[in-house]
Amino acid sequence: MSYQKFITRDITRQLNAPEQSVELCTIDGVTYVSVPDDLQLPDAQPVDIASSIELVVMTDDIRKMLKANSTHVQLINERVKAKIAERYSVADELKEIRNSSSPSFAVYADYVEDCRQWGREQKAALGLADDTSKKLRALTRRQFKLVLIENNLFAAIETAIADIKDESLKARIEIEYKEAANFVRDSDSVAYMAALLGLTDEQLDAMWAQALTL
């Protein structure tokens, strides 16, 4: 739901919402509130705000805007990072990614995915679940390269791959980058390239969605 608060020097009129509702953020004077699907707003609302109350039809653009501005989402992202850091330091993560063919990498990847899944579930509870059907679709080589160019990362990824010290790993990532016909979002090679660029899971998801439009 969205509405405009009524604020004067002496009073503030806010939405009368169920206790389980969460105020996500206020953007350009419009306040967005997540109301659980199985609950309804009380009919009795402050007169000063009643005409501004609207049901938000969620689109990719609105979802992206809310996630970018909501402190609740930011806290969820920080908690996901903290959960990962409880078991793996940044140095540990880079070590696992560099040795992605080792048995320990599979353990690491499963743990990170569990942490990210927890984050996705928390965002879904706020009505901000991603469109996973889009996110998980493979990219063509053309889409993958174009989105790198769109985000000024084309030269950076080629330099980063060229600087990989492990020759065997470098050869494998070069083949994946230069010769793959399609790029899969949750593949080890994409995860490694994202790590080389310092991209978070959220940033990579946003780029993936962007690439699907190219």
Phi, psi and chi 1 to 4 in degrees:
 res  aa     phi    psi   chi1   chi2   chi3   chi4
   1 MET       -  153.9  -54.9  -63.2  -62.8      -
   2 SER  -134.9  154.2   69.2      -      -      -
   3 TYR  -164.4  171.5   75.5  103.1      -      -
   4 GLN  -111.9  121.5  -69.2  178.9  -70.3      -
   5 LYS   -65.1  149.2  -68.0 -178.4  179.7  179.2
   6 PHE  -106.5  113.2 -179.1   82.7      -      -
   7 ILE  -127.3  127.7  -58.6  174.1      -      -
   8 THR  -125.5 -176.5   68.6      -      -      -
   9 ARG   -62.9  -28.5 -176.1  176.4   62.6 -179.5
  10 ASP  -106.1  -25.7  -58.7  -44.6      -      -
  11 ILE  -137.9  157.0   60.6  172.3      -      -
  12 THR  -133.7  121.9  -62.7      -      -      -
  13 ARG  -100.2  124.3  -55.7  -69.2 -168.2 -151.6
  14 GLN  -122.4  167.9  -59.5 -174.2   70.9      -
  15 LEU   -63.6  134.7 -171.9   70.7      -      -
  16 ASN   -87.5   97.9 -179.0   13.7      -      -
  17 ALA  -119.8  157.5      -      -      -      -
  18 PRO   -56.4  152.7  -24.9   34.7      -      -
  19 GLU   -58.2  -31.9 -175.0  176.8  -14.7      -
  20 GLN   -79.0   -3.1  -62.8   90.6  -30.0      -
  21 SER   -71.5  156.4  -58.0      -      -      -
  22 VAL  -130.6  126.3  176.4      -      -      -
  23 GLU   -77.9  117.6 -177.4  174.9  -50.7      -
  24 LEU   -81.8  -52.6  -63.3  173.1      -      -
  25 CYS  -175.8  169.8   56.9      -      -      -
  26 THR  -122.6  126.0  -61.7      -      -      -
  27 ILE  -128.7  122.1  -55.6  171.8      -      -
  28 ASP    51.7   41.6  -64.5  -29.0      -      -
  29 GLY    83.1   -3.3      -      -      -      -
  30 VAL  -105.5  125.8  177.4      -      -      -
  31 THR   -99.5  132.3  -61.8      -      -      -
  32 TYR  -108.1  132.6  -65.2   84.9      -      -
  33 VAL  -127.8  131.2  179.1      -      -      -
  34 SER   -88.3  118.8  172.4      -      -      -
  35 VAL  -114.1  124.3 -179.8      -      -      -
  36 PRO   -51.4  143.3  -27.3   36.1      -      -
  37 ASP   -58.8  -30.9  -69.0  -23.4      -      -
  38 ASP   -88.9    8.2   57.1  -16.4      -      -
  39 LEU  -121.2  156.4  -61.4  177.5      -      -
  40 GLN  -124.2  153.7  -67.2 -176.4  -23.2      -
  41 LEU   -69.9  139.8  -71.9 -178.7      -      -
  42 PRO   -60.5  146.6  -22.2   34.0      -      -
  43 ASP   -64.8  -33.1  -68.0  -27.5      -      -
  44 ALA   -78.7  110.2      -      -      -      -
  45 GLN  -128.3  150.5  -64.9  -66.7  -25.1      -
  46 PRO   -54.9  133.4  -25.6   35.4      -      -
  47 VAL   -57.2  -35.6  174.0      -      -      -
  48 ASP   -67.5  -19.2  -62.3  -44.5      -      -
  49 ILE  -117.8  -10.8   69.8  166.8      -      -
  50 ALA   -54.6  -41.2      -      -      -      -
  51 SER   -71.5  -15.2   63.1      -      -      -
  52 SER   -95.3   -6.2   70.0      -      -      -
  53 ILE   -74.0  128.2  -60.6  173.5      -      -
  54 GLU  -138.8  149.5  -65.9 -176.9   -1.1      -
  55 LEU   -82.7  126.6  174.7   65.4      -      -
  56 VAL   -85.7  123.2  176.3      -      -      -
  57 VAL   -87.9  111.5  177.8      -      -      -
  58 MET   -71.1  126.2 -168.1   63.4   67.9      -
  59 THR  -123.0  169.7   64.8      -      -      -
  60 ASP   -59.2  -40.6  -72.9  -17.1      -      -
  61 ASP   -67.2  -42.6  -73.2  -18.4      -      -
  62 ILE   -67.0  -42.7  -68.8  175.8      -      -
  63 ARG   -59.8  -45.1 -177.6 -176.8  -62.9  107.1
  64 LYS   -61.9  -41.9 -178.0  178.0  179.4 -179.1
  65 MET   -63.3  -45.4  176.5 -176.6   69.6      -
  66 LEU   -65.7  -42.3  -65.0  179.3      -      -
  67 LYS   -65.3  -33.5  -69.9  172.2   72.1  173.5
  68 ALA   -73.1  -24.4      -      -      -      -
  69 ASN  -110.1  -11.0  -72.7  -83.6      -      -
  70 SER   -83.7  125.2  172.6      -      -      -
  71 THR   -66.8  -27.3   55.7      -      -      -
  72 HIS   -64.2  -42.9  -68.6  -80.5      -      -
  73 VAL   -66.3  -41.0  172.0      -      -      -
  74 GLN   -60.9  -39.6  -66.9  166.6   13.5      -
  75 LEU   -67.0  -38.1  -72.0  171.5      -      -
  76 ILE   -62.0  -44.5  -69.4  169.1      -      -
  77 ASN   -61.0  -41.8  -68.9  -20.1      -      -
  78 GLU   -66.1  -36.6  -70.4  -58.1  -43.1      -
  79 ARG   -67.9  -37.2 -177.5   56.7 -175.8  138.2
  80 VAL   -60.9  -46.5  169.1      -      -      -
  81 LYS   -60.2  -41.1  -67.0  178.3 -177.4  177.4
  82 ALA   -65.4  -38.8      -      -      -      -
  83 LYS   -62.0  -42.9  -78.6  176.9  173.2  -71.8
  84 ILE   -64.9  -42.0  -64.2  172.7      -      -
  85 ALA   -67.5  -20.9      -      -      -      -
  86 GLU   -61.4  -27.7  -71.9  172.8    3.0      -
  87 ARG  -114.4  -30.4 -171.7  173.3  -63.3 -176.0
  88 TYR  -131.4  125.9  -64.9   93.8      -      -
  89 SER   -76.5  170.6   67.3      -      -      -
  90 VAL   -58.9  -41.6  174.0      -      -      -
  91 ALA   -63.3  -38.8      -      -      -      -
  92 ASP   -64.2  -41.5  -69.4  -25.2      -      -
  93 GLU   -62.6  -46.6  -72.4 -163.8   80.5      -
  94 LEU   -62.2  -37.4  -68.9  174.6      -      -
  95 LYS   -63.6  -44.6  178.5 -179.0  177.0 -178.8
  96 GLU   -64.1  -42.1  -67.1  -63.0  -18.0      -
  97 ILE   -64.9  -38.6  -67.7  170.3      -      -
  98 ARG   -66.8  -24.5  -75.5 -164.2  -62.3  -92.4
  99 ASN  -116.0   51.0  -63.7  -79.1      -      -
 100 SER   -68.3   -9.0   57.3      -      -      -
 101 SER   -92.7   -1.7   59.3      -      -      -
 102 SER   -84.6  156.0   68.5      -      -      -
 103 PRO   -59.7  -33.7  -24.7   35.4      -      -
 104 SER   -67.7  -25.3   64.9      -      -      -
 105 PHE   -65.8  -38.3  177.3   80.6      -      -
 106 ALA   -62.5  -39.2      -      -      -      -
 107 VAL   -64.7  -45.1  175.8      -      -      -
 108 TYR   -60.5  -48.6  158.7   75.9      -      -
 109 ALA   -61.9  -40.3      -      -      -      -
 110 ASP   -64.3  -40.8  -73.5  -15.1      -      -
 111 TYR   -66.5  -44.3  178.9   73.1      -      -
 112 VAL   -62.3  -41.4  169.9      -      -      -
 113 GLU   -64.4  -37.4  178.3   56.7   25.2      -
 114 ASP   -61.6  -42.8  -74.1  -15.8      -      -
 115 CYS   -64.0  -44.6  -65.7      -      -      -
 116 ARG   -65.8  -37.1  -71.0  174.4  175.0  169.4
 117 GLN   -64.0  -38.8  179.8   58.7   27.4      -
 118 TRP   -58.8  -44.1  175.5   86.7      -      -
 119 GLY   -62.5  -42.8      -      -      -      -
 120 ARG   -62.4  -38.6  -72.1 -168.7  -74.1  -92.0
 121 GLU   -66.8  -38.6  -69.4  169.9   -3.6      -
 122 GLN   -63.9  -40.7  -63.0  -60.4  -53.4      -
 123 LYS   -70.6  -35.6  -67.6  169.7 -170.2  174.2
 124 ALA   -63.2  -36.5      -      -      -      -
 125 ALA   -64.2  -22.9      -      -      -      -
 126 LEU   -91.4    2.8  -63.8  174.4      -      -
 127 GLY    81.7   18.7      -      -      -      -
 128 LEU  -116.9   32.5  -60.5  175.2      -      -
 129 ALA   -66.5  139.6      -      -      -      -
 130 ASP   -72.3  157.1  -70.9  -32.1      -      -
 131 ASP   -79.6   90.4 -176.7  -11.5      -      -
 132 THR   -66.0  -25.0   54.3      -      -      -
 133 SER   -64.5  -34.3   63.8      -      -      -
 134 LYS   -76.9  -44.9  -82.2 -171.6  176.7 -178.6
 135 LYS   -61.8  -33.8 -174.0  172.2   67.9  172.6
 136 LEU   -93.8   -4.7  -64.5  179.8      -      -
 137 ARG   -66.4  140.0  -86.8  168.9   42.6 -159.6
 138 ALA   -68.8  149.2      -      -      -      -
 139 LEU   -97.7  146.2  -60.9 -179.8      -      -
 140 THR   -74.8  163.2   63.8      -      -      -
 141 ARG   -56.2  -42.4 -176.2 -153.0  -57.6  -88.4
 142 ARG   -58.7  -48.5  170.3 -174.2  166.0  -81.8
 143 GLN   -62.8  -41.5  -71.8  173.4  -43.2      -
 144 PHE   -62.5  -46.3 -169.8   79.0      -      -
 145 LYS   -69.4  -39.3  -61.7  -66.2 -179.7   67.0
 146 LEU   -64.8  -39.8  -77.1  177.2      -      -
 147 VAL   -69.6  -29.9   80.8      -      -      -
 148 LEU   -64.1  -42.9  -70.4  171.5      -      -
 149 ILE   -64.4  -43.8  -67.2  172.0      -      -
 150 GLU   -59.4  -30.1  -70.8  -74.2  -31.5      -
 151 ASN  -106.0   16.8  -69.5  -85.2      -      -
 152 ASN    56.9   38.9  -62.0  -44.5      -      -
 153 LEU  -118.1    1.3  -66.4  172.7      -      -
 154 PHE   -62.5  -51.0 -171.5   78.0      -      -
 155 ALA   -67.4  -36.1      -      -      -      -
 156 ALA   -63.5  -42.1      -      -      -      -
 157 ILE   -70.4  -37.3 -173.1   60.3      -      -
 158 GLU   -66.6  -38.9  -63.7 -155.9  -22.1      -
 159 THR   -66.3  -42.9  -60.9      -      -      -
 160 ALA   -63.8  -40.3      -      -      -      -
 161 ILE   -66.3  -41.0  -67.7  173.6      -      -
 162 ALA   -63.7  -24.7      -      -      -      -
 163 ASP   -91.3    0.9  -71.6  -18.2      -      -
 164 ILE   -63.8  127.9  -64.3  174.7      -      -
 165 LYS   -78.3  -38.1  -56.7  -58.0 -178.6 -176.0
 166 ASP   -72.2  110.8 -175.3  -41.4      -      -
 167 GLU   -63.2  -38.3  -68.7  -61.0  -33.0      -
 168 SER   -65.7  -45.9  176.7      -      -      -
 169 LEU   -65.3  -41.6  175.9   60.1      -      -
 170 LYS   -58.8  -44.1  177.3 -179.9  176.4  179.9
 171 ALA   -63.5  -41.2      -      -      -      -
 172 ARG   -66.4  -44.5 -174.0  164.5   67.4   84.7
 173 ILE   -67.9  -35.9  -64.1  -59.6      -      -
 174 GLU   -62.3  -41.3  -78.0 -178.0  -24.7      -
 175 ILE   -65.0  -45.7  -69.5  172.3      -      -
 176 GLU   -60.0  -43.1  -67.4  -79.8    2.5      -
 177 TYR   -73.0  -43.4  173.9   69.7      -      -
 178 LYS   -89.1  -25.2  -65.6  179.6  178.8  179.2
 179 GLU  -118.5  -10.7  -59.8 -177.1   22.8      -
 180 ALA   -64.8  136.2      -      -      -      -
 181 ALA   -79.9  -30.1      -      -      -      -
 182 ASN  -137.6  154.5  -63.6  -71.3      -      -
 183 PHE  -120.8  125.0  -67.5   82.6      -      -
 184 VAL   -99.2  131.4  178.1      -      -      -
 185 ARG   -54.8  -43.7  168.0   63.7 -178.4   85.1
 186 ASP   -99.8   22.3   56.9   -2.7      -      -
 187 SER   -78.5  156.2   67.5      -      -      -
 188 ASP   -62.7  -38.0  -68.0  -14.4      -      -
 189 SER   -67.8  -39.7   59.1      -      -      -
 190 VAL   -66.4  -40.4  166.8      -      -      -
 191 ALA   -60.9  -41.0      -      -      -      -
 192 TYR   -66.8  -43.7 -172.5   82.2      -      -
 193 MET   -65.5  -36.3  -75.7 -175.6  -91.3      -
 194 ALA   -64.1  -39.4      -      -      -      -
 195 ALA   -65.9  -38.5      -      -      -      -
 196 LEU   -60.1  -33.7  -71.2  177.0      -      -
 197 LEU   -89.6   -5.2  -66.3  171.2      -      -
 198 GLY    72.2   27.2      -      -      -      -
 199 LEU   -84.7  136.4  -63.8  175.0      -      -
 200 THR   -79.2  168.6   65.1      -      -      -
 201 ASP   -61.3  -39.2 -162.2   45.1      -      -
 202 GLU   -64.7  -43.9  -68.7  -74.8  -28.2      -
 203 GLN   -65.1  -39.6  -69.7  170.5  -36.0      -
 204 LEU   -66.9  -40.2 -177.0   56.4      -      -
 205 ASP   -59.9  -43.5  -76.8  -12.7      -      -
 206 ALA   -63.6  -41.6      -      -      -      -
 207 MET   -66.2  -37.7  -76.4 -179.5   57.9      -
 208 TRP   -63.9  -44.5 -149.8  -94.7      -      -
 209 ALA   -62.0  -39.5      -      -      -      -
 210 GLN   -63.4  -43.3  178.6 -172.5    9.4      -
 211 ALA   -62.3  -33.6      -      -      -      -
 212 LEU   -66.8  -14.9  -71.6  169.0      -      -
 213 THR   -94.1   -5.8   69.6      -      -      -
 214 LEU   -88.8      -  -61.1  175.7      -      -
